[in-house]
Amino acid sequence: MKEQIRNWLYRRVVGVQWQLGASEQAFRAVVCAQQKGQLYIEQELLGLDSLAELKAAVGDYLPVVLVVTGKGLLEGVVNVGDRTNWPELLHQRLPGADPTAFVGQVSQTPTWLSVLRKDALQEIQDTFSAEGIPLVNIYLGLTAITQVLSFLPDHQALATAPYTLQIKDHRLVDFAALSEEQTAEGIMIGEQMISSRLLLPLGAAIDQLIGHQPIAYGFPSDLGQDFERNQYTRILGLGGLGILFFALLLNFFVYNQTARSLAQVEGELYYSQSLLSKMDSLKTQLSQRQRVLEDQPLRPTQLSLLADEIAQTIPPAIKLLQLQCFPVEKPKAGERETRLTYTSFILVRAQTSNTQSINEWIDLLEGKSWSATVKLQPFRNNPKNEGEFELRIEIPRKEKES
């Protein structure tokens, strides 16, 4: 897991060469990336005159690996034994030098020793830190070229400022200062062409991508920690913002859905309240009509109310065929045929196959305050074998109060 996190943090690296003491074009850089186990050269930067130009070219979040060359750097071949320590290595190049005042790196099996004063290294770190450029590693001179040697053919004089390199069997056998007559040439690295003057920053970038470290003495142990800490903080910050955004988005959807549900419930409540209000109004009207019916003599305008009341009492098992309110009677013998006589009963004709429902209906009608008696007329079967019957509902007439 730790290795996977490291590979993610260093999936893109900027290799930078700083040539100390150079008056022009002091910086060279190359941006390398790793994808599915393959290394790619994304960008070549030549002719940078300041760290501000470097930062503008690569941005704020890419890790930077620095190769220090030029004035103040001492390099050469050393003899390494089984028990060789840093003071012994340093004294091969600088007899009597204080080991705590210098830093060094050894590379190639190891053979080559590169030495720089510790205060000069600290000044370089401070310069990059002041510009806000995250240094994750520092290489001294030729210690950075180890990873690209396998790509280089044999050369008598390969120009990679400030060195002229001699390569044999993919090994560095000698080097000298670059002469003015020598010019850069193109070198194939995999399937990409790169200038030979960028071999050192390229090698440093590849070292960082694959996690290779040269043997170092006196180097600060916290290189790269600030970058990794800032990256973790940035990732956690972005993750926190993402979680907060997701929470706000989820809250918005929940609130929106709740608001819709509430609006729907309020609409249904309003509709239900309207129905209840109408029902209360109808009950009030019905109660008033009932009181009118009970307290006043019957009037023709009350016939519809009686018919409604009777219709509401019909059981489901009974089918209404005819309902006559106060039918006109035929003139009696001796009376003039032109005289109309109105009865005080209601005649209902219906059919059913359930005789029990007839009895229940009669009991219900007799319980009405406006009904005196209910008489069942002869019961007979129709051709569909359903019983047809008639009910005579007598309504008592009330006299008007004086």
C-alpha positions, 0 to 999 in steps of 0.5 A: 500500500505504501509503495502504491501511494508513493507511485501515485505521488510521484507519477510525474516528476520534474528533473532540473539541472542547476549549473552553479556559476553559469552566466547564461541558461543556468537551468535545464529541466525535463518533465517525466511521467510514469503510466502503466509501467512505462516512462514518458518524456512529457516536456523539455525545458532549455534556456531557463534563466530563473526559478520563477521561469521554472515554476511558471513552466511546471506549476506548483504541485509537481515534485522537483528533483535537482541535479547540482553541477558546476562551480563548487562541486568536486568529483572523481574516482575513489577506492571503496573497501568493505569498511570504507566510511564517509571520512575515509571517502572524503579524505581520498579527495580532500585530505584533512577535510571536516566530514561534517562540513561536506555532503557527498554521493557515490554511484556506479557500483560505487566508484564516482564520488561527488562532494559539495559543501553542506552550507552550499547545499543548504543555500540551494534548498533555501533558494528553492524553498523561497520560490515555493518549489518542492525539492524532493531529492538532490543529486550531485553531478554524475550520480544522476546519470546511472539510470540512463547509461543503459540507453547510451551507445559507446561514445568518445565524447558525449556532450552533456553540459558541463561534462564530456562523457566517455561511455563504454558497454553502458558504463561511465569510464571517464569524464572531462569538462565540456569544450566550446567546440562540442555541441549537443546531439539527439539521444533515443530514450526508448521511442523518444528523442531527447537532447544529450544536454538533458541526460542528467535531469532525465536520469534524476527524474527516472531515479525518483520515478522508480525509487532509486537512491544513490549512496549519500553522506550528510544529506538532510533526511527530510527531503521530500517530506514537505512535498508529501505532507502538502500533497496529503493535506491537499488530497485530504482537503479536496476529499473533505470538500468533495465529501462536503459537496456530496453532503450538501448535494444529498441534503439538497435532493432530500430537502427538494424531495421533502418539500415536494412531499410536503407540498403534495401532503398540504395539497391533499390536506387542503382538498380533504379540508374542502371536502370535509367543509362541503360534507359539513355543509351538506349535513347542515342542509340535510339536518335543516331539511329534516327539521323542516320536514318534521316540524312543518306540514308536508309541501310539494317542495318536500317530495324530492327530500323524501325521495332522497331519504328513501333512496339512501336507505335501499339495501345493496341487495334490492334493486329499485324499479319505481318510486312514486311520491303521493300518487294520485288516486282514482276518483271514488264512485259517485265523485266527479272524474275531473277531481284529483285526489292526492294520497298521503303515502309513497309507493315503492316498487323493487325486486330482490332475491333476498327476502331478509333484506326486505324485512331489514329495509322495512324496519329501517323505514319505520324508524324514520320520524316522518314514516307512520307505517310501511306495508308490504304489498303482494310479493311475486316472482318475475321471469328471471326468478327474482322477487318483485314487491311493492312497499306502501310507506304512509306519511302522516300529515301535520297540521300547520300551527296557528 
